[in-house]
Amino acid sequence: MNTIAPSELADLLLTGTGETLYMVGVAAVCTVVLGLPLGVLLFLTSEGAPLGRASWLHAALNAVVNVGRSLPFIILLIAVIPVTRLIAGTSLGSTAAIVPLTLAAAPFYARVVQVALLEVDRGRIEAVVAMGGTLGQIVHKVLLPEALPSLVAGVTLTVVVLVSFSAMAGVVGGGGLGDLAVRYGYERFNTEVMLATVAVLIVLVQAIQMLGDWLVRRLAHRR
Amino acid sequence: MILVEGLRKTYGRGAREVVALDDVSFEVQQGEIFGILGPSGAGKSTLIRCLNLLEQPSAGRVLIGGVDLVSLSAPELRLQRRKIGMIFQHFHLLHSRTVAGNIALPLEIQGGHVRAKRDRRVAELIDIVGLNGREHAFPSQLSGGQKQRVGVARALAADSTVLLSDEATCALDADSTASVLELLRDVNQRLGVTIVLITHELNVVKSICTSAALLEHGRIIEKGSLSELVASPDSRLGRSLLPGDFPAPPNAGQIFDLEFADAEAASPAITSLAGALNVKVQLLAGGIELVAGRRVGRLQIAVTSVHQPPPPDLVARFLRAGGAWVSPR
């Protein structure tokens, strides 16, 4: 049984948490930036929606999202290394891990957005069409504000998924808490480090969920 | 103001084609309240949605203010739609916005208003629909009647000249229905807004419409000003606008059902019937109401005689001469 000094453990955890927060945080922002428009387009091009006639686009986006979601993350992580190198300038490290994380989470979030928008009463969209609203106005005055609580709940969901994906970032040297658990806990049989890491992860996910729920409650507060 | 010509709307193709509207034509004058009455499934909703092209007609023309909407490009249509307000059975207010925010929406869409001007217009509309003090409430905090008031204010916000009402009072209780109808009449008279409404409730047509059409199976069966309709003995719509149905008559002499479109003209004949024909007249049921400014009514009377009963056609002829429509039982 390997043991480790408390100060060293604290150091490891601190670095790991920092790396995880960095990867998940940046990836979450990129995911929303990419996934939100994708989800909005998926919704708009679905049958009966304002762009319902562009069914070819819907089919294409659908295929992209489905492919993105069916690839196991570990495969994606390695498969996109050339893309990663192109975007991040390197294929190793925390920054490099952000690219595959985003590519994996964006289709997921797009689906969440699509479902959230489907829940917006069609009549409200139609009311704005009847007022002579443009497509842009429909999106930013009706769809997004009306679905905002669900969209935020979806971000919470996606961030938690990102935390679990980020555990595999070690494969490309991304570090983070998951990597710590694998390297120390699993490969070196260091139970202490593994348990401590898992505890930090639990607290982290718990905190993310609580923050998200609080935001949703605030947004849905008076409507 | 509004001219609909040969409007046809079908769904599906070939053998599965369903005809929702078939050769519908009518005209609505500026300042009228035009009611389209029909049972559910008659195509009312499709018809009113064709008036602002929420439904694309399969054939025919829809002219509003002289502009044929069917021929417009998408941007031109958007501009025209800004002048056509619409209210809905389920209100369709945005839950993310307050009362004031919902009313401001058409102004934001129209663009070109500075904020202060927009706020002034919103305050004005809140005053018109009587929602003072509720401007910062969210739709979920309002009653159905209040929500529809917001709907009306929103529909009028961009200085609409036409208001389309899709079963606007259908989801409301009797009091709210009455107050929303009163509001519609008020905006019609004060602002000169032309209103087209669809409904399955006779009462709505009776209480506010100046003209009406009867729609059945996607066709207009009859149409006209309310005053003409009630005055025409052959009009089904006119007949249905007269006061209520009668209970089964008791077994007492000859029973006559009378209908009249002008109570003042008809009542001398009815009251003098007893003396003129030496009979006893018993009033069994009936009512008189004000419809389109006319006192219209429906009565059921029993005529008996101590001696020899007068021939029914004599009674009928006497009453008809007085301006009533008579059907002996």
Interface residues (C-beta under 8 A of the other chain):
Chain A: D121 G123 R124 E126 A127 V128 V129 A130 M131 G132 G133 T134 Q137 K141 V142 P145 E146 L148 R222 R223
Chain B: N52 L54 L77 R78 L79 Q80 R81 R82 I84 M86 F88 H90 H92 L93 L94 H95 S96 R97 L105 P106 E108 I109 Q110 F138 P139 S140 Q141 A158
